[in-house]
Amino acid sequence: MKITVSVTNDLVTDQRVHKVCTTLIQNGYEVKVVGRKLRKSMPLTRAYATHRMRLLFNKSFLFYVEYNLRLFLYLLTDKTDLYLSNDTDSLPANYLAAKIRRKPLVFDAHEMFPEMPEVTNRPFVKAVWRSLENSIFPHLQHSYTVCQSIADIYNKKYGINMQVVRNIPFAQTQAVAPAKTIDSQGKKVLLYQGAVNIGRGIEWVIDAMPYLDDFIFYVIGDGDVLEDLKEKVRSMKLENQVVFTGRIPFEQLPAYTACADIGINLLENRGLNYYYALPNRIFDFIRANIPVLTVDFPEIRRIVVHYQIGVLIDRHEPQFLANIFRQMAGQEKNTTGFATANAELNWENESQVLLNLFADIKRN
């Protein structure tokens, strides 16, 4: 079976899509991933085929229109047996192509698009994404998402059977050794990794850094508020305590994660997309045996409390955060909790849901 996977990013840092595609090819499927090529996109070396489109527009509604039009035309003539759409922003093209060509469609909901922080305070944009969901989601026969809470919402609203495949790393992550990783300068390392977008709580940690002379804060990733955060660091004269690395290919990321003392996952409650989030950085920290400081949201709480691998908070004043960081740095790591979590939480186990779904499609 040939599977064409679609995503709107440039594939460099998308761990979820890579894990899905790797699992599929290891189980006898032929996979090709269609994304986009940005001006600063890094080269790709993958065990599966990739095709990255250069677009005229890379933001605003014009990007979504151009991407889906170009993708639709591509999928119409693509020699494939099945379409796998990642996220709502790639769904229109996949849905139409699947209907016209009478091919199966699988949908992977990484996000709840109408509940994203960038959308929740923009009524018209939110209404557009909601209308798109209302038009297509009731007709989805094969779908899965990142956590049970999101699956429950969509299943109840649209009467579908959306399954759950969490963003858990492979049991054995083979990191590509980069030329350099994190220079701790003899200090404790706080680490955030992921999209540097609004509502990620990164500025809360920056505000706490004046009270943490013996700590250094690394921010790995890129996003909409990166330049604003850099300006904030400059204005506070914290350049020696806060380091922005930019994007790191996911093959190299575990080597950076392993250098941290505390992982950061401080999301703001800016809609259900964040409130029910279960970010893959949580599992990356677990895999590296790094305790995490995180917000007390339902899906995150289930993992952190069950395995006792971090601290949950519901406030973020600078001195409060500084005290929490110091307490965490002075505590012994719960090695039993991490050992149990790493034995139970791995992609090899999680991907069985995925493989069963595709096997059912293949049989039918």
HELIX and SHEET records of a PDB file:
HELIX    1   1 GLN A   15  GLN A   26  1                                  12    
HELIX    2   2 SER A   60  THR A   77  1                                  18    
HELIX    3   3 THR A   88  SER A   90  5                                   3    
HELIX    4   4 LEU A   91  ARG A  101  1                                  11    
HELIX    5   5 PHE A  113  GLU A  115  5                                   3    
HELIX    6   6 PRO A  117  THR A  120  1                                   4    
HELIX    7   7 PRO A  123  ILE A  136  1                                  14    
HELIX    8   8 PHE A  137  HIS A  139  5                                   3    
HELIX    9   9 GLN A  148  TYR A  158  1                                  11    
HELIX   10  10 ILE A  202  ALA A  208  1                                   7    
HELIX   11  11 MET A  209  TYR A  211  5                                   3    
HELIX   12  12 LEU A  226  SER A  235  1                                  10    
HELIX   13  13 LEU A  253  THR A  257  1                                   5    
HELIX   14  14 LEU A  272  TYR A  275  1                                   4    
HELIX   15  15 ASN A  280  ARG A  287  1                                   8    
HELIX   16  16 PRO A  298  TYR A  307  1                                  10    
HELIX   17  17 PRO A  318  GLY A  330  1                                  13    
HELIX   18  18 THR A  335  GLU A  344  1                                  10    
HELIX   19  19 TRP A  347  ARG A  363  1                                  17    
SHEET    1   A 7 ALA A  49  MET A  53  0                                        
SHEET    2   A 7 GLU A  30  ARG A  36  1                                        
SHEET    3   A 7 LYS A   2  SER A   6  1                                        
SHEET    4   A 7 LEU A  82  ASN A  86  1                                        
SHEET    5   A 7 LEU A 105  ALA A 109  1                                        
SHEET    6   A 7 HIS A 142  THR A 145  1                                        
SHEET    7   A 7 GLN A 163  VAL A 164  1                                        
SHEET    1   B 6 VAL A 242  GLY A 246  0                                        
SHEET    2   B 6 PHE A 215  ILE A 220  1                                        
SHEET    3   B 6 LYS A 188  GLN A 193  1                                        
SHEET    4   B 6 ILE A 262  ASN A 265  1                                        
SHEET    5   B 6 VAL A 292  VAL A 295  1                                        
SHEET    6   B 6 GLY A 310  ILE A 313  1                                        
END                                                                             
